[in-house]
Each structure stands twice: as structure tokens, then as C-alpha cells.
Amino acid sequence: MSMDPSASLEDFLAAVREHFAASAHSTSETDPRVEASYMALADAFEIYEDALYTAYGEVTPFELFDDVEDDREDGDDYDEDDSDYRGPDDDTDDDSDDYYDDDDAYDGAVDADGAGTDR
């Protein structure tokens, strides 16, 4: 069964909003509304990504946390202790995997042929 990526996107965004609302109004660390919205968000994401790939051959740059955990259980060579990166404010990231250099941020300029320009 193939879904329309636009409809899947709207469902995904609704799930993001629901998860945010549940998280913002959580009554405890084990609030069942947060858990339910977390699972619904993960499901909506997978449906959206599948629809996006089926329609356009594109994927998102995201991985579900459970998928990462499954990879670890399957014996992949990732070890949390091997990572020196400690979050978005950490300046130890070597930037080797960045699409843009931090100091060369995309300014939105586009040539007439649709390609970006370098300023």
C-alpha cells in the first residue's frame, strides 16, 4: 500500500505536535500519554519516510532511537564511549561530515539555472 507523502507528512507533523503537548504537560517521568505519543510519533515517521522514499526515492537524515539500539544489539561496532561529541554546543566536532562549513552558511542565493551561488 502506497501513501501520499503529503498526507503522511501532515500526519507526522500532527504526531510531533501531540508528542510536544504530551511532553510539555507530563505529570511524571512515566506519563503514559508521553509514551503513547512517542510510539505514535515513531510510527508516523516511519510511514512518512516510506511514503517519501516510494514516491521520490528520498529519505530523511533521521534514525529512530529504537533502530539505533537494534543496530547495537546486532553487534554493530558503535560504542558510546568512542564518541567525543557531547551535543550541539560541543566544539570538538571535526566538521568532516558537515554539508556546509559553519562559517560558510548558505545565504539562500540562487542562480537563474536554480543552482546556488557562492558569494
Secondary structure, 3 states (H helix, E strand, C coil): CCCCHHHHHHHHHHHHHHHHHHHHCCCCCCCHHHHHHHHHHHHHHHHHHHHHHHHHCCCCCCCCHHHHHHHHHCCCCCCHHHCCCCCCCCCCCCCCCCCCCHHHCCCCCECCCCCECCC
